[in-house]
Amino acid sequence: MTELTDFQRALAALLPETELRFREPMSRHTSLRIGGGAEVMAFPKTREELAELLKTSVLLDRKPAILGAGTNVLAPDGGIPGLVICLKDCLDGMEDLGSHRIRAMAGVTMARCAVFAANLGLSGLEFAHGIPGTVGGGVYMNAGAYGGQMADVVELVELMDRAGNIRSLPAEGMGFSYRHSRLEDTGEIVTSVVFRLTPKPAQEIKTRMKELIAKRTASQPLDLPSAGSAFKRPEGGYAAALIEQAGLKGFRVGGAAISEKHAGFAVNLGGATAKDMRSLLQRVSDQVLACSGIRLEPEIRIW
Ligand SMILES: Cc1cc2nc3c(=O)[nH]c(=O)nc-3n(C[C@H](O)[C@H](O)[C@H](O)COP(=O)(O)OP(=O)(O)OC[C@H]3O[C@@H](n4cnc5c(N)ncnc54)[C@H](O)[C@@H]3O)c2cc1C
C-alpha cells in the first residue's frame, strides 16, 4: 500500500464525512476512458458539503478541478495532483416549479432532466436528451445539438464561487455563446439550474426525442469511447467535412483515431493514452490548416 500524501491525509482529517477516493483513475470517470489517478476525488452530496470542500481547498492552497460526467474532458496520463470534485449524481434532484419551469441540480444528467420535463409535458430539452453530460457541464459548455442549446432554455443559474458563496444569475448574465459560457473565465461552479420550457403533449416530446436518438445512433460512433465532437464548428464550415476533405477519416495515432463513421469524432480504439489523443488532435488540426487554411480548435477540454 502506498503512503498517503500530506494533502490526502489533511483532507481526510478535515472532512471525515465526505466521500473521498485516493488515486482514483480518471479513466473511470471520463467517456474517453483515458486518464491517470486523481490524487483525491471527492463526491459531495450537498451544496454544504461542496462549500466545505472548496473552503478546505483554499485553506490547503489547492484549486480543485470540477468534473461532471467527464464526457468532454481529456485527462492526463500522469494523473491529477490535488483534488477533483465529481458532481455527477452527487448534486442530485429535480423539481417542478410550476409555470412551465423546472429546477435541476448540477449533477443530474441532461438525459434524465429531458425525460423529467417530457413527463411534465414541457418541451425545450429534447435536443439535450442524447447529450451524455450533466446539467452543470451542459451549462458550462452551453451544450447544444439539432438546433437547440442550453442558452435557449436556461432561465436562472445558481453558482458557487471558490470560497463557497452562492448567488443566482439570470441567463443573460452567463455570457453564453457557441460552446462557451462565462464560467470558463470565472471558475464558478454550477450548483443548480432553472429551465423555462413550453407546454406540449408528452407523447410529441417523446417522439421527437426518439427521432433525435435514432439520428445520433445512425451517424455517430456510439459504440466506441469518445468525447463527442472533437473540434468546435469553425466559422462557415463543419469540422467533420474539413477533416474528411483532408483525407483524415480513420487517421490513427496509437490507440486514438478519427472515427470511420463520423470524422468529427476522435475515438479510443482501445488502450489510447492522453498523449496519443493530444497528438491526434494536433496533427489533424495542422493537416486541416494546410489543406483548407482553417484552424480547428478542440471542443474537448484538455486537462
Ligand atoms: C457520445 C457523445 C456525444 C456528445 N454529443 C454532444 C452534443 O450533441 N452537443 C454538445 O454540446 N456536446 C456533446 N457532447 C459533449 C459533452 O457531452 C458536453 O459537452 C457536456 O455538456 C459535458 O458535460 P459533462 O457533465 O460531461 O462535463 P465534463 O466533461 O465533466 O466537464 C466539461 C467542462 O465543464 C466543467 N464543469 C462540469 N460540471 C460543472 C459544474 N457543475 N460547474 C462548473 N463547471 C463544470 C468542467 O470543469 C469541464 O471544464 C457529446 C459527448 C459524447 C461522449
The ligand as a Tripos MOL2 file, in Angstrom:
@<TRIPOS>MOLECULE
LIG
   53    58     1     0     0
SMALL
NO_CHARGES

@<TRIPOS>ATOM
      1 C1        -21.1390   10.4450  -27.4820 C.3       1 LIG1
      2 C2        -21.1150   11.9060  -27.1450 C.ar      1 LIG1
      3 C3        -21.9710   12.7940  -27.7880 C.ar      1 LIG1
      4 C4        -21.9340   14.1550  -27.4820 C.ar      1 LIG1
      5 N1        -22.7990   14.9990  -28.1360 N.ar      1 LIG1
      6 C5        -22.7800   16.3130  -27.8310 C.ar      1 LIG1
      7 C6        -23.6940   17.2150  -28.4890 C.ar      1 LIG1
      8 O1        -24.5090   16.8350  -29.3100 O.2       1 LIG1
      9 N2        -23.6130   18.5400  -28.1530 N.ar      1 LIG1
     10 C7        -22.7340   19.0050  -27.2260 C.ar      1 LIG1
     11 O2        -22.7120   20.2230  -26.9570 O.2       1 LIG1
     12 N3        -21.8750   18.1750  -26.5950 N.ar      1 LIG1
     13 C8        -21.8890   16.8480  -26.8760 C.ar      1 LIG1
     14 N4        -21.0100   16.0060  -26.2200 N.ar      1 LIG1
     15 C9        -20.0170   16.5580  -25.2800 C.3       1 LIG1
     16 C10       -20.4700   16.6250  -23.8110 C.3       1 LIG1
     17 O3        -21.4370   15.6510  -23.5120 O.3       1 LIG1
     18 C11       -20.9820   18.0090  -23.4570 C.3       1 LIG1
     19 O4        -20.0030   18.9940  -23.6470 O.3       1 LIG1
     20 C12       -21.4790   18.0950  -22.0000 C.3       1 LIG1
     21 O5        -22.0440   19.3630  -21.7910 O.3       1 LIG1
     22 C13       -20.3510   17.9030  -20.9660 C.3       1 LIG1
     23 O6        -20.9620   17.6980  -19.7020 O.3       1 LIG1
     24 P1        -20.2050   16.8850  -18.5640 P.3       1 LIG1
     25 O7        -21.0750   16.8670  -17.3600 O.co2     1 LIG1
     26 O8        -19.7780   15.5650  -19.0680 O.co2     1 LIG1
     27 O9        -18.9730   17.8280  -18.3270 O.3       1 LIG1
     28 P2        -17.4510   17.3990  -18.1030 P.3       1 LIG1
     29 O10       -16.9590   16.7290  -19.3470 O.co2     1 LIG1
     30 O11       -17.3250   16.6500  -16.8480 O.co2     1 LIG1
     31 O12       -16.7760   18.8250  -17.9640 O.3       1 LIG1
     32 C14       -16.6970   19.7030  -19.0630 C.3       1 LIG1
     33 C15       -16.2710   21.0780  -18.5260 C.3       1 LIG1
     34 O13       -17.3210   21.5840  -17.7230 O.3       1 LIG1
     35 C16       -16.8420   21.8940  -16.4070 C.3       1 LIG1
     36 N5        -17.9360   21.5580  -15.4830 N.ar      1 LIG1
     37 C17       -18.5990   20.3780  -15.3630 C.ar      1 LIG1
     38 N6        -19.5560   20.4740  -14.4420 N.ar      1 LIG1
     39 C18       -19.5080   21.7410  -13.9570 C.ar      1 LIG1
     40 C19       -20.2470   22.4600  -12.9690 C.ar      1 LIG1
     41 N7        -21.2570   21.9190  -12.2790 N.pl3     1 LIG1
     42 N8        -19.9100   23.7550  -12.7560 N.ar      1 LIG1
     43 C20       -18.8980   24.3580  -13.4330 C.ar      1 LIG1
     44 N9        -18.1580   23.7200  -14.3650 N.ar      1 LIG1
     45 C21       -18.4760   22.4350  -14.6260 C.ar      1 LIG1
     46 C22       -15.6140   21.0270  -16.2080 C.3       1 LIG1
     47 O14       -14.7270   21.5970  -15.2740 O.3       1 LIG1
     48 C23       -15.0460   20.9860  -17.6240 C.3       1 LIG1
     49 O15       -14.2220   22.1120  -17.8500 O.3       1 LIG1
     50 C24       -21.0340   14.6360  -26.5090 C.ar      1 LIG1
     51 C25       -20.1700   13.7390  -25.8450 C.ar      1 LIG1
     52 C26       -20.2150   12.3830  -26.1530 C.ar      1 LIG1
     53 C27       -19.3010   11.4370  -25.4170 C.3       1 LIG1
@<TRIPOS>BOND
     1     1     2 1
     2     2     3 ar
     3     2    52 ar
     4     3     4 ar
     5     4     5 ar
     6     4    50 ar
     7     5     6 ar
     8     6     7 ar
     9     6    13 1
    10     7     8 2
    11     7     9 ar
    12     9    10 ar
    13    10    11 2
    14    10    12 ar
    15    12    13 ar
    16    13    14 ar
    17    14    15 1
    18    14    50 ar
    19    15    16 1
    20    16    17 1
    21    16    18 1
    22    18    19 1
    23    18    20 1
    24    20    21 1
    25    20    22 1
    26    22    23 1
    27    23    24 1
    28    24    25 2
    29    24    26 1
    30    24    27 1
    31    27    28 1
    32    28    29 2
    33    28    30 1
    34    28    31 1
    35    31    32 1
    36    32    33 1
    37    33    34 1
    38    33    48 1
    39    34    35 1
    40    35    36 1
    41    35    46 1
    42    36    37 ar
    43    36    45 ar
    44    37    38 ar
    45    38    39 ar
    46    39    40 ar
    47    39    45 ar
    48    40    41 1
    49    40    42 ar
    50    42    43 ar
    51    43    44 ar
    52    44    45 ar
    53    46    47 1
    54    46    48 1
    55    48    49 1
    56    50    51 ar
    57    51    52 ar
    58    52    53 1
@<TRIPOS>SUBSTRUCTURE
     1 LIG1         1 GROUP 0 **** ****
